[in-house]
Amino acid sequence: LFSDARALSLDEDVDMDVHDRALLYYRLLKCSAAEAKRVVGGPKPSINLFSEDRLIDSKDKLLSEFNTLAIIYNQPSANFISAEPPYTLESGSEAQIVASEDPFERALVENAASVSVTGSSVDEDSRTGIPVGVTSVVGDLLALGDLLAPEEAPPLIDLNASSKISPADFERLWLSLPRSESLELELSVVPSPEELEQTMLEYHIVTMASSPPDQPIMKFFFYSQQVETGTFFFVEATVSVGKSILTAVFKCEDAAALGSFKEHFRKSLVGKWVPLEF
């Protein structure tokens, strides 16, 4: 038996399950015949139910809710939907529940009937029975919390239409200021140097210097000035003609205002040279 187990464990052509079982027996026998007898011949628990059988009920429930979030969560909806409505109805206010064969439409209307309403009377939609003016009737079912809140857009920035700075001052400030912000945009159309400079000028961003035309890599230095504080913003923009990519580096003495200027710069390109965002 020892020799047969060793031969099977070394045979690469044998079935993998047989190979592994033979290797186990070989190592057990090599260790001790008594130990091998204890391990192999010991009591074994009886198997009355396979895992597939235990999942039959769950699978049936999932299939009955096939076109719902139950399939995504891989569990029946009762496991992740609270039995209690997410809102409570103030005393004296009632909302009519419209009969519907669709369980999800009924759930929507039942939740609407539970919305907390201020005032002594409630105006309802004649078709649904949902209180008029209610924009959210089901609550945060996915518990996303703050993730649903929209991002706060940077405040608008007012730029000087006729800002001026000497080339020497531009170079001095550009070299002294650290790199603060950067931006990379994919261009739908690569503009010519004149077109890009004109677009910037329309947004009160002035060109200080640019590379010669007809280059595979175009480089521009822009600047602008905030009306309220007089703060200067500096930009080094690089356009890769072959890759249709624009990269920009921003510098400014006032780091708090740089985010608004960066967004202003980006908006000057969106819809004209950069695809619209939806």
N, C-alpha and C positions, 0 to 999 in steps of 0.2 A: 504493500500500500504506500509505503514511504517513497519507493522508487517510482511508482505510477504517478503520485502527486507531484514529485519533482519533475518528471518528464512532461506532464501537462503544463506545469507552471513555466517551463522553458520553451514550449511549443508556441511559436508566434501565429501559426495558422489556425489554432483552435479558437472556438468561440470565446469572446472576451469574458462572458459571465463564468464559463467553465474554467477559463484560465485564472481568474481572480479567486474562484472557490478553491481550485487546486493549490494555488499559492498560499492561501490561508491554512489549508490542511497541512501542507508541507512545513510551514513555519511552526504550527502547533505541535506536529509530531517531532520536529527537530528540537523543540523546547522540552517536551515531556509527553509520553504516551498517556500518562494518567491525567495530565492537564488537558490534553486534547479530548480525552473521553469526557471530562467534566464540562468542557465548553460545548462540545458538539452534542453530547447526549444528555445535557441538562434539561430541566423542565422548560417548556415553551408556552407562552400565553396563547390561549385560543383566540382566533380571529372570527368574530361573528358578523362584523359589518365593515365593509370597505369604505374608504373615504369618498369614493364616487357615489355610494348609496346615500351618505350623509348630505351630499350636496344637491340631491334631487329636488328637495323642497325649495332650496334657495334658487336653483336654476329655474324652477317653474315660476317662482315669484318674479324673478328678473325678466323672464320672457313675457309675463303678463304686463310688465311696465317697460317694454322694449324701447319705445321712442321717448325715453325720459332720462333724467340725470342718474337714475338707478343703474343704468348700464355703465356710465362713466365711473361712478363710485364703486361698482361691482358689489352692490348690496341693496336690499329692498329699501324703498323710500321711507318706510317706517323707522329705519335706523338713523336717518339724518334729517327728517322733517319733524319739527316739534308738533305734538298733538294740540298744544294750545296756540291760539292766534297770537301774532307778534304785537297786536294792539288791543286796547280795551275800549269799549263803547261807554261814553258817559251816560249816566242815568237820564232817562227821559228822551233819548235819541235812539231811533230804530231805523234799520235799513232793510228793505225787502230783499229776500234771497230768491233769485230767479231759478226755477227748475231747469236743469240741463243734464243731458245724458253724458256729456264729457266731464270726467271727474276733475280735470284741471281747470275747466271753466268754473265749475262749482267751487273749487278751492279758492279761485281768484275772487269770486263774488262773496264767499263767506268771509274771507280776510277783509274785503272792503267793508263788510258790515261791522267789522270790529274796529274800524279806524276811529280814533279819538277825535271828536268834532266839537268845536267851540260854538257857543250860541244856543239859542233856544229852539231853532228850527233847522232842518237839514233839507236842502234841495237835492233831489236825486235825478239821475238820468233815467228817463222813462224806459229805455231799452234794457239797461243792466241793473238798475237799482243801486248803482254805486254813487255815493255822495259827490255832487258836482264840485270841481276844484281840487279833488284828491289826486295827487300826482304819483303817489306810491302807496299801493294797497297791500303789498305782500311782505314788505320789510326786507331785511338783509338776510335772505334765506341761505346764502352761501357763506355768511359770516366773514365777508371781505373787509368790513370795517372801513378804515381810513383809505384803503386801496381804491375805493369807489370815488373818493373826493378828487375833483379835478386839480391839476397842478396850477399853482399860482403863476400867472404870467409876469415876467419882469415889467416894472412900470415903464411907461413911455418916456422917451428922452427927447429933449428939445435941443437941437443942434444949430449952431450959428451958420447961416447961409453964406457968409463971407469971411470965414475964419482964415487967418494968415499966420504963418510961422516961417522963419528963415531956414534955409537948408542946414546951416550950421547948428541952430538950436534943435532942429529935428534930429540930426545925427547925434548930438550930445545927449538928448533925452532918450533916444532910442537905445543907445549903448548903455546908459546908466540904469534904465528900468529893467526889472526882471520880467521874464516871460510869464504872463499871468493866465491867459486863456488861449485856446486853440479851437479850430473848427475845420471840418472836412466835409465837403459837399460833392455829390455826383452831379455833373452838369448834363442836362438834356441836350443842350446846344452849346458849343464852345464859342464864346463871343470873341470878336476881334479886340485888340487893345483899345481902340477908339470907342467901341460899343460899351465895353466894361467901364471905362473911365467916365463916359457920359451917364451910365446908370448910377454910378457912385455919386456923381455930381448932383443928380436929381434928388438924392437923399442927403445932401449937404456933406458928402465925404469927398475930400479933395485929393487929387493925385500929386504927390511930391516927386516921384521918379518912377520910371518903368523901363523894362528891358527893350532892346530893339525889336522891331516887328519880324514876323515870319520865323520865330524861334520855336523849337519843340517844347521848351519850358519857358513860359512867360512869367515874369516877376514884376510886382507892383508894390510901391510904398504909398499908403494913404494916410491921411490924418483928418481929424475933425475936432470941433471944440464945443463943449456944452455951454449953452447960453447962460444958465443960472449961476454956475460956479466958475466958468472960464477954464475948466479942466480940458486938457488935450487928450485925445485918443489916437493911438498909432497902430497901424496895421501893415503887416507884411503878407501879401497874398501871392500865392504861386499857383499857376494853372498848368497842368500837364495836358497838352493838346492831344496826345495819343491815347491817354487813359480817360480823358474828359473828367478830371478830378480837380477841384479847387481846394487848396488848403490855406488857412489863414492863421496868423499868430497875432494876438492882440496884447498891447501894453498900455498902461495908464497909471497915473499917480494915485488915482482914487479907485481902489479895487472894488468898492461897493457899487460904483456906477458902471463898471466894466461889463457886467452881465446884461444890462439894458442895451448898451451899445452893441454888444455882440449879437443880440437878438435883432436889433435894428439893421445891422449889416446883413444878417441872414435873410431878413424879409425883403431887402432890396433886390435879392437875386431870385427868390422864390416866385414862380409863375412866369418868369421871363427866361432865365437861364437854368433854373433848378426846377424839377417837377413839383407840382402842387402836392401838398400833404393832405391826406383824407383820413 
